[in-house]
């Protein structure tokens, strides 16, 4: 399984997006309520963390995962955040949709997500 990169620009400041990426409570709200990127799931090991720009993880299941957050010009607040994810996981577009929605105050309905996942398989 090869790694691929997903890029998303979120029109929120980097510090807000970064908190969504690493805060354990927020991560449960967009990544998966049963997994944690940082500080909880033993399968995901932090290899390197440089706040607020880089998080490298290793997983027995997914291999290396790298998340980067970069400030870019533009957006209604003057700056936005470009999130780059390099990983063999194939559903980062959906996960980043959920992250962006959560940061805008929209909770994830995990029952609907699980139902859609079952229909897709």
MIDOSE-1310 file (N, C-alpha, C; in nm, 2 decimals, decimal comma, always signed):
residues 121
xxxx	+0,09/-0,12/+0,00/+0,00/+0,00/+0,00/+0,09/+0,12/+0,00; +0,08/+0,21/-0,11/+0,17/+0,33/-0,12/+0,11/+0,45/-0,05; +0,20/+0,54/-0,01/+0,15/+0,66/+0,05/+0,11/+0,76/-0,06; +0,01/+0,84/-0,02/-0,03/+0,95/-0,11/-0,05/+1,07/-0,03
xxxx	-0,05/+1,19/-0,10/-0,07/+1,32/-0,03/-0,20/+1,38/-0,06; -0,27/+1,43/+0,04/-0,40/+1,50/+0,03/-0,37/+1,64/+0,08; -0,42/+1,74/+0,01/-0,40/+1,88/+0,05/-0,53/+1,94/+0,06; -0,55/+2,02/+0,17/-0,68/+2,09/+0,19/-0,64/+2,23/+0,25
xxxx	-0,71/+2,34/+0,19/-0,69/+2,47/+0,25/-0,82/+2,50/+0,33; -0,80/+2,53/+0,46/-0,91/+2,56/+0,55/-0,89/+2,71/+0,59; -1,00/+2,79/+0,56/-0,98/+2,94/+0,58/-1,00/+2,98/+0,73; -0,92/+2,91/+0,81/-0,91/+2,94/+0,96/-0,76/+2,96/+0,99
xxxx	-0,73/+3,03/+1,09/-0,58/+3,05/+1,13/-0,52/+2,91/+1,17; -0,39/+2,90/+1,14/-0,32/+2,77/+1,17/-0,33/+2,73/+1,31; -0,33/+2,82/+1,41/-0,34/+2,77/+1,55/-0,47/+2,70/+1,58; -0,58/+2,75/+1,52/-0,71/+2,68/+1,54/-0,71/+2,54/+1,47
xxxx	-0,66/+2,54/+1,35/-0,66/+2,41/+1,27/-0,56/+2,31/+1,35; -0,45/+2,36/+1,39/-0,35/+2,27/+1,46/-0,42/+2,21/+1,59; -0,49/+2,30/+1,67/-0,55/+2,25/+1,78/-0,65/+2,13/+1,75; -0,72/+2,15/+1,64/-0,81/+2,04/+1,59/-0,74/+1,92/+1,56
xxxx	-0,62/+1,93/+1,51/-0,54/+1,81/+1,47/-0,48/+1,74/+1,59; -0,44/+1,81/+1,70/-0,37/+1,74/+1,81/-0,45/+1,74/+1,94; -0,55/+1,81/+1,96/-0,63/+1,81/+2,09/-0,71/+1,68/+2,09; -0,68/+1,59/+2,19/-0,74/+1,46/+2,19/-0,90/+1,46/+2,19
xxxx	-0,96/+1,56/+2,25/-1,11/+1,57/+2,25/-1,15/+1,60/+2,11; -1,09/+1,70/+2,05/-1,13/+1,74/+1,92/-1,11/+1,63/+1,82; -0,99/+1,56/+1,83/-0,96/+1,45/+1,74/-1,07/+1,35/+1,74; -1,12/+1,32/+1,86/-1,23/+1,22/+1,86/-1,35/+1,26/+1,78
xxxx	-1,37/+1,39/+1,77/-1,48/+1,45/+1,70/-1,47/+1,45/+1,54; -1,35/+1,43/+1,49/-1,34/+1,42/+1,34/-1,26/+1,30/+1,29; -1,16/+1,26/+1,36/-1,08/+1,14/+1,31/-1,16/+1,01/+1,33; -1,19/+0,98/+1,45/-1,27/+0,87/+1,48/-1,29/+0,86/+1,63
xxxx	-1,41/+0,84/+1,68/-1,43/+0,84/+1,83/-1,35/+0,73/+1,90; -1,31/+0,63/+1,83/-1,24/+0,52/+1,89/-1,08/+0,53/+1,88; -1,04/+0,61/+1,79/-0,89/+0,63/+1,77/-0,85/+0,77/+1,80; -0,72/+0,79/+1,83/-0,67/+0,92/+1,86/-0,54/+0,93/+1,78
xxxx	-0,51/+1,05/+1,72/-0,39/+1,08/+1,66/-0,28/+1,10/+1,76; -0,31/+1,16/+1,87/-0,21/+1,19/+1,98/-0,27/+1,16/+2,11; -0,19/+1,09/+2,19/-0,23/+1,07/+2,33/-0,34/+0,98/+2,37; -0,35/+0,86/+2,31/-0,46/+0,78/+2,35/-0,46/+0,64/+2,29
xxxx	-0,44/+0,64/+2,16/-0,45/+0,51/+2,09/-0,31/+0,45/+2,08; -0,28/+0,34/+2,14/-0,14/+0,28/+2,14/-0,09/+0,24/+2,00; -0,19/+0,22/+1,91/-0,14/+0,18/+1,78/-0,07/+0,30/+1,70; -0,11/+0,42/+1,74/-0,05/+0,54/+1,67/+0,06/+0,59/+1,76
xxxx	+0,18/+0,59/+1,71/+0,30/+0,64/+1,79/+0,35/+0,77/+1,73; +0,37/+0,87/+1,82/+0,42/+1,00/+1,77/+0,57/+0,98/+1,75; +0,61/+1,01/+1,63/+0,75/+1,00/+1,59/+0,82/+1,14/+1,61; +0,74/+1,24/+1,56/+0,79/+1,38/+1,57/+0,67/+1,47/+1,58
xxxx	+0,69/+1,57/+1,67/+0,58/+1,67/+1,68/+0,65/+1,81/+1,69; +0,62/+1,90/+1,60/+0,67/+2,04/+1,61/+0,54/+2,13/+1,59; +0,50/+2,17/+1,71/+0,38/+2,26/+1,71/+0,41/+2,40/+1,65; +0,33/+2,46/+1,57/+0,20/+2,41/+1,51/+0,22/+2,37/+1,36
xxxx	+0,32/+2,30/+1,33/+0,34/+2,27/+1,19/+0,36/+2,13/+1,14; +0,40/+2,04/+1,23/+0,43/+1,90/+1,18/+0,40/+1,80/+1,29; +0,34/+1,69/+1,24/+0,31/+1,58/+1,32/+0,34/+1,45/+1,24; +0,43/+1,37/+1,29/+0,46/+1,25/+1,22/+0,43/+1,13/+1,32
xxxx	+0,35/+1,04/+1,26/+0,31/+0,93/+1,34/+0,35/+0,80/+1,27; +0,34/+0,69/+1,34/+0,37/+0,56/+1,29/+0,26/+0,47/+1,34; +0,21/+0,38/+1,26/+0,10/+0,29/+1,29/+0,13/+0,15/+1,23; +0,11/+0,05/+1,31/+0,12/-0,09/+1,26/+0,03/-0,11/+1,14
xxxx	-0,09/-0,05/+1,15/-0,20/-0,07/+1,05/-0,18/+0,01/+0,93; -0,14/+0,14/+0,94/-0,13/+0,23/+0,83/+0,01/+0,28/+0,79; +0,11/+0,24/+0,87/+0,25/+0,28/+0,84/+0,27/+0,43/+0,88; +0,35/+0,50/+0,80/+0,38/+0,64/+0,84/+0,27/+0,73/+0,80
xxxx	+0,24/+0,82/+0,89/+0,14/+0,93/+0,86/+0,21/+1,06/+0,90; +0,20/+1,15/+0,80/+0,26/+1,29/+0,83/+0,15/+1,39/+0,80; +0,14/+1,48/+0,90/+0,04/+1,60/+0,88/+0,12/+1,72/+0,90; +0,10/+1,81/+0,80/+0,17/+1,95/+0,81/+0,06/+2,05/+0,80
xxxx	+0,09/+2,16/+0,87/+0,00/+2,28/+0,87/+0,08/+2,40/+0,83; +0,04/+2,47/+0,72/+0,12/+2,58/+0,68/+0,02/+2,70/+0,66; +0,07/+2,82/+0,71/-0,01/+2,94/+0,69/+0,00/+2,99/+0,54; -0,11/+3,02/+0,48/-0,11/+3,07/+0,35/-0,20/+3,20/+0,35
xxxx	-0,17/+3,29/+0,26/-0,24/+3,42/+0,25/-0,38/+3,39/+0,18; -0,47/+3,47/+0,22/-0,61/+3,46/+0,16/-0,71/+3,42/+0,26; -0,83/+3,42/+0,21/-0,95/+3,38/+0,30/-1,00/+3,50/+0,37; -1,12/+3,49/+0,42/-1,19/+3,60/+0,48/-1,12/+3,66/+0,60
xxxx	-1,03/+3,59/+0,66/-0,96/+3,64/+0,78/-0,82/+3,69/+0,75; -0,78/+3,69/+0,62/-0,65/+3,73/+0,57/-0,55/+3,62/+0,56; -0,56/+3,52/+0,65/-0,47/+3,40/+0,64/-0,56/+3,27/+0,65; -0,51/+3,17/+0,59/-0,58/+3,04/+0,59/-0,47/+2,94/+0,63
xxxx	-0,51/+2,81/+0,63/-0,42/+2,70/+0,67/-0,42/+2,60/+0,56; -0,30/+2,56/+0,51/-0,30/+2,45/+0,41/-0,25/+2,33/+0,49; -0,34/+2,23/+0,49/-0,31/+2,10/+0,56/-0,27/+2,00/+0,46; -0,15/+1,94/+0,48/-0,10/+1,83/+0,39/-0,09/+1,71/+0,47
xxxx	-0,15/+1,60/+0,42/-0,14/+1,47/+0,49/-0,08/+1,37/+0,39; +0,03/+1,31/+0,43/+0,09/+1,20/+0,36/+0,06/+1,07/+0,43; -0,01/+0,97/+0,37/-0,05/+0,85/+0,44/-0,10/+0,75/+0,34; -0,09/+0,62/+0,38/-0,15/+0,52/+0,30/-0,30/+0,50/+0,32
xxxx	-0,35/+0,57/+0,43/-0,50/+0,56/+0,45/-0,57/+0,63/+0,33; -0,68/+0,58/+0,29/-0,74/+0,63/+0,17/-0,86/+0,72/+0,19; -0,89/+0,75/+0,32/-1,01/+0,83/+0,34/-0,98/+0,97/+0,40; -0,87/+1,03/+0,37/-0,83/+1,16/+0,43/-0,92/+1,27/+0,38
xxxx	-0,97/+1,26/+0,26/-1,06/+1,37/+0,22/-1,18/+1,38/+0,31; -1,24/+1,26/+0,34/-1,35/+1,26/+0,43/-1,32/+1,31/+0,57; -1,20/+1,26/+0,62/-1,16/+1,30/+0,75/-1,13/+1,45/+0,76; -1,07/+1,51/+0,66/-1,05/+1,65/+0,66/-1,18/+1,73/+0,64
xxxx	-1,28/+1,68/+0,57/-1,41/+1,74/+0,57/-1,47/+1,74/+0,71; -1,45/+1,63/+0,78/-1,51/+1,63/+0,92/-1,43/+1,73/+1,01; -1,30/+1,74/+0,99/-1,22/+1,83/+1,07/-1,27/+1,97/+1,05; -1,28/+2,01/+0,92/-1,32/+2,15/+0,89/-1,46/+2,17/+0,94
xxxx	-1,55/+2,08/+0,93/-1,69/+2,10/+0,98/-1,69/+2,11/+1,13; -1,61/+2,03/+1,20/-1,60/+2,04/+1,35/-1,55/+2,18/+1,39; -1,44/+2,23/+1,32/-1,38/+2,36/+1,35/-1,48/+2,47/+1,33; -1,58/+2,45/+1,25/-1,69/+2,54/+1,22/-1,81/+2,52/+1,31
xxxx	-1,80/+2,43/+1,40/-1,91/+2,41/+1,50/-2,01/+2,30/+1,46; -1,98/+2,22/+1,36/-2,07/+2,11/+1,31/-2,02/+1,98/+1,36; -2,09/+1,92/+1,46/-2,05/+1,79/+1,51/-2,08/+1,68/+1,41; -1,99/+1,57/+1,42/-2,00/+1,46/+1,33/-2,11/+1,36/+1,38
xxxx	-2,20/+1,32/+1,30/-2,29/+1,22/+1,33/-2,23/+1,08/+1,30; -2,17/+1,02/+1,40/-2,09/+0,90/+1,37/-2,18/+0,78/+1,33; -2,31/+0,78/+1,37/-2,40/+0,67/+1,33/-2,41/+0,68/+1,18; -2,43/+0,80/+1,12/-2,44/+0,82/+0,98/-2,31/+0,78/+0,90
xxxx	-2,20/+0,82/+0,96/-2,07/+0,78/+0,90/-2,06/+0,63/+0,90; -2,08/+0,56/+1,01/-2,07/+0,42/+1,01/-2,17/+0,35/+0,91; -2,29/+0,40/+0,90/-2,39/+0,35/+0,81/-2,34/+0,36/+0,67; -2,28/+0,48/+0,63/-2,22/+0,50/+0,50/-2,11/+0,41/+0,47
xxxx	-2,02/+0,39/+0,57/-1,91/+0,30/+0,56/-1,95/+0,16/+0,53; -2,06/+0,11/+0,60/-2,11/-0,02/+0,58/-2,17/-0,04/+0,44; -2,24/+0,07/+0,39/-2,29/+0,06/+0,25/-2,19/+0,06/+0,15; -2,07/+0,13/+0,17/-1,96/+0,13/+0,08/-1,89/+0,00/+0,07
x	-1,90/-0,08/+0,17/-1,82/-0,21/+0,18/-1,92/-0,32/+0,14
